[in-house]
Amino acid sequence: MVARSSKEAYKEAYNAYMATTSYLDRLLEPLTEAFTPKMASVLLELRADSELEAHIGELRRKANDGTLTPAEDAEYKDFVEAVDLISIMQAKARRFLAKQSA
């Protein structure tokens, strides 16, 4: 078995992420039809509260150190997936509001 370099592993992970993001972007596009200026603005203001930020920061630190338990790993992966989804919807909200003001 040939070991992959970290650069190859990064490229593979990046390509998988981009394929997933593209899929999510396309899947979520119909939701933009329900946007109102108020809804888009609220979506752009969506942020984790300080308690959640601290918890996620701890999970991030443990992930970087390689010390996550299996339950923490699953929770952290759920968080990353949620951030991906929210980021896509926020990008759609920004585009919606830009078109509204044009």
C-alpha positions in Angstrom: 0.0 0.0 0.0 1.4 3.4 -1.0 1.0 6.2 1.6 -0.6 9.4 0.4 1.1 12.7 1.0 -0.7 15.2 3.2 -1.1 17.4 0.0 -2.8 14.5 -1.8 -5.1 13.9 1.2 -6.0 17.6 1.4 -6.7 17.8 -2.3 -9.0 14.7 -2.1 -10.8 16.2 0.9 -11.2 19.5 -0.8 -12.6 17.9 -3.9 -15.1 15.9 -1.9 -16.1 19.1 0.0 -16.6 21.1 -3.2 -18.7 18.3 -4.7 -20.9 18.2 -1.6 -21.2 22.0 -1.5 -22.2 22.1 -5.1 -24.8 19.5 -4.5 -26.2 21.3 -1.4 -26.2 24.6 -3.3 -28.3 23.1 -6.1 -30.5 21.3 -3.7 -31.2 24.4 -1.6 -31.8 26.8 -4.5 -35.6 26.4 -4.5 -35.7 27.7 -0.9 -34.6 31.2 -2.2 -38.1 31.6 -3.7 -39.4 31.9 -0.2 -37.0 34.6 0.8 -38.2 38.0 1.9 -35.9 40.8 2.7 -36.6 40.3 6.4 -35.9 36.6 6.3 -32.7 37.0 4.3 -31.5 39.7 6.8 -32.3 37.5 9.8 -30.4 34.6 8.1 -27.4 36.8 7.6 -27.4 37.7 11.3 -27.5 34.0 12.4 -24.6 33.4 14.9 -23.9 30.9 17.6 -24.2 32.2 21.1 -21.2 32.4 23.4 -21.8 29.1 25.1 -22.1 27.3 21.9 -19.0 29.1 20.5 -17.0 28.0 23.5 -18.1 24.4 23.2 -17.3 24.3 19.5 -13.9 25.9 20.2 -13.2 23.1 22.6 -14.2 20.4 20.1 -12.1 22.2 17.4 -9.1 22.1 19.8 -9.6 18.5 20.6 -10.0 17.7 16.8 -6.7 19.4 16.1 -5.0 17.5 18.9 -6.6 14.2 17.8 -8.2 13.7 21.2 -11.9 13.6 20.3 -14.0 10.8 21.7 -16.2 9.0 19.1 -19.3 11.0 20.5 -17.4 14.3 20.3 -16.2 13.4 16.8 -19.8 12.8 15.7 -20.9 16.0 17.3 -18.1 18.0 15.7 -18.9 16.5 12.2 -22.6 17.5 12.7 -21.4 21.1 13.5 -19.3 21.2 10.4 -22.1 20.0 8.3 -24.5 22.6 9.8 -22.0 25.4 9.2 -21.7 24.3 5.5 -25.5 24.4 5.2 -25.8 27.8 7.0 -23.0 29.2 4.9 -24.7 28.3 1.6 -28.0 29.7 2.8 -26.2 33.0 3.9 -24.6 33.3 0.5 -28.0 32.9 -1.1 -29.4 35.5 1.2 -26.6 37.9 0.3 -27.3 37.4 -3.4 -31.1 37.8 -2.8 -30.6 41.1 -1.0 -28.1 42.4 -3.6 -30.7 41.7 -6.3 -33.4 43.5 -4.2 -31.3 46.6 -3.9 -30.2 46.6 -7.6 
